Amino acid sequence: MRIKKSLILAGPALLTAVTLSPLAASPAQALAVTSAASAQTSTHVASKPPKEKKAQYKKGRMAGYSDGRSACEKKEPYSLKYSGGGAYQRGFTDGYNSGYHSC
């Protein structure tokens, strides 16, 4: 029973060691792989945004869509003319892309 537990605990560690060190990779490459893996792990852990952020995103998306749609109809070149941050910016960017590519 003790051997089975140690194999269960050591198995993932050995698997990780084998996959992260293919053909004696340099320490810089190993560090890059490890940091990329940890960055991906942290981005998947997200909480549900509050209603305020959803409202800001929706407002930005509607404004971006109308701007993108009018730029497309006027045959203007693609140019996203909004700078800022947060939920409104993400919504505006998504909406502009959707509106510009809709015609």
N, C-alpha and C positions, 0 to 999 in steps of 0.2 A: 504494500500500500504506500509506503514511504517513497519507493522508487517511482511509482506512478505519479504521485504528487509532484515530485521534483521534475519529472519529464514534462508534466503539464505546465509547470512554471517556467522551465528552461526552454521549451519549444519555441515560443514566440520570440524570445531573446535571440536564439540561434538563427531563426529565420530572418530576423531583422539584420543581424550581423552579416549574414550571407548576401542579402539583397543590397545592403548599403555599401558593401566593399567589393564590387566586382573588379577583378584583376588589379588589385592594389591601387585603387584610385587615390589621387592626391588628397591631402587634408582639406584643401580649399574646395575641391569638388564635393567631398563628403559633407562639408559644412553647408554648401549651397543646397544639396539635396535634402539635408536635414531641416534647414530653415524653410525651404519651400514646402516640405511636408507639414511642418508645424504651422505655417501660414495658412495652408489649405484647411487644416483642422480647425483653426480658430475662426475662419470665415463661415463655416457651416453651423456654428453655434450662434444663432441669432434669435432674439426674442421677438415676439409679435409687436410691430410698431403701434404706438398709441393712436387714437383716433385723430389727434391733431396732425400728426405726420401724414396720415393717410389723406386727410383733407388738403394739406399743403401739396402733396404729391399730385393729387387729382387736379387741383387748381393749376399747378405748373404744367401738367400734361395737356390740359385743355388750351392753355395759352400757347404752348409750344406747337400743338397741332395746328391751331389756326395760323400761326406765323409760318410754319412749314408749308402748309397748304397754299397760302397766298403766294409764297415765294415760288412754289412749284408752278402755279397757274400763271405767274408773271414771267416764267422761264428764267428766273434769276439763278445764278450759281449757288450751290450749297454753301451757306455760311450760317453758323450757329452764333447769333449775336446776343448771347446772354452769358454773364459770368456771375458766379456766386457759389453758394454751397448749400447743402442740406437737401431735404426732401423735395422742396420746390424745384431746385436745380435738376435733380434726377428726373422728376416728372417732366420738366420743360424739355430736357434733352430727349427723352423717350418720345414725347409728343411731337417734337419737331421732326425727328427722324421718321416717325409714322406719317405725319402730314406731308412731308416733302416727297416721300416715296409712294404716296397714294394716288398720284395722277399720272 
